[in-house]
Amino acid sequence: MDATLIGAWVATGLTLCILSFLYKDNPLFKLAEHLYVGVSVGYTIVKAYDTVLVHLIFKPIVENGEWVLLVPVMIGSLMLTRYVPKASWLSRYAFAFIVGVGSGLAIPRTISSFILKQIEDTVRPLLMLGPGGGVTFSWDLHNPASSLNVIIILVGVTSVLFYFFFSVEHTGPGRVVARTGVMFLMISFGAAFGYTVMARMSLLIGRLTDLIEFSDASYGRPTVWLALVTIGTLIFLSRRAQGEPPEER
Amino acid sequence: MTFAERMLKIDRRIIFVVIGLCTLLPLLYPVGLPIKISSEVRGVYDYIEQMPERSVFVLSIDFDPASKPELYPQAVAILRHAFRKNLRVVTMTLWVSGTGMADQLVTQVAQEMGKERGKDYTFLGWSPGGTAVIINLGQDLYNTFPSDYGGKPTKGQPVLEGVQSLRDVNYLVSLGAGNPGVEAWYVFGKDKYKFELGGGCTGVIAPGLYPLLRSGQINGLIGGLRGAAEYEILIGQKGRAVAGMDAQSATHLAIIVLVGLCNIFYFSMRRQARRQGERS
């Protein structure tokens, strides 16, 4: 039997099992869920073993004699001492090394990339100098550096920051500024939610596209047959649940 | 129970069926709604378009099968474009769970475009460390990936001729579904090693990456399935993403209608309750 054919049947079956959750929680969904978790963890372990232990540690040491690799191996192995209570203090050396290196690498780069660069982009001049030396005002919304966008960013950033400034009571003019900040936040959350909806719908489209593809006769129509099996199983499980006495609490 | 009350307490499964039908029907019977090209997607396309032949292009496939519907079409479209422009394509992944999928993707598109492994493209595979891999690549590519995914030594491969580190890369696009992804490539890669960077991402994380785009930290952004559809239109090879756009529009319309109806019913019930309060 062709591997593609087996893959098509497995993919279709698991997709239908997962989608059956939309009806209600059921054993088919649980089976697919557990398989997903198990397979992804298994795959990750095997890949990590092959790439790290075999190709990056074992082979370079044994075949190329790169004994210096034993130093990081030893530091990494210290982490495993967490499982031996008497020796668990040794793991602190490994963690200290990782936290130190991680912080050292991440902190300056993050400050430079996310704080300084973003501030630089926020504090652009409100008006632009024209070619002849005069001051111009650009209305182009598509250009991030246009005067109009700079003013919108100025109002947005100031009002949102003011909204999160809780030491001052939001009354009088302060209330107007805070409410403006809330409006900006709502627009931002709305855009984020819109994108999230789009993403979820894209995932559904992806699954349905596969189901349509696998309904073809060249695959043996797994979508049709497995949909019938799934629906039949759900009906059977539902009937059986009706026949059983209610659980005592 | 009034009609409005009944509608507000409608079984959620009816809504699932409505959304399911709105997705399925346009996939079976496409309408072909127009797709407008956004400036952020054009940013990536234009940069690849102006690159001279045999320039070094790195595609980091930083996602796994869970994000396949959105990012796979993006990867296919970008690879087709890069191969058509005869660029030297170097691919890799920072996500261990996406390694097999990435290899299959690259091999499939390369075969379709008649490209040779090792000469026109390579797939370096996965290396442990996440962001540390990016830093290592900036220092020495051959130390980070001594061999490619197939076990062939990276040193001596014609596709990597003259490439020692990320500083020798002309353009890098990260298709990310989270961390490490586009942000990590900027923070630990572009900011330090000064190569041009473009991004592709799932719809969920796209709003978070717009600040990077607007400040010029990345030169383009392909967001979700819609971004993939735009890229397919730009390269003139309609694929899965374009096919899904009708369904995307139909489901969005259905959601807008449902949200609108719910608000109408909610406000009508509130007005009804207020009237009853006034009478009593």
Interface residues (C-beta under 8 A of the other chain):
Chain A: L22 Y23 S40 Y43 T44 K47 A48 T51 V52 H55 L56 P60 L105 A106 R109 T110 S112 S113 F114 K117 Q118 E120 D121 H142 P144 S188 A191 A192 Y195 T196 V197 M198 A199 M201 S202 L203 L204 I205 G206 R207 L208 T209 I212
Chain B: R13 F16 I19 G20 T23 L24 L27 L28 S39 D64 K68 P69 E70 V96 S97 T99 G100 G125 W126 S127 P128 T131 A132 I135 P146 S147 E183 Y186 V187 F188 D191 K192 T202 G203 V204 A206 P207 G208 P211 R214 S215 G216 Q217 G223 G224 L225 R226 R240 A243 G244 A247 Q248 T251 H252 I255
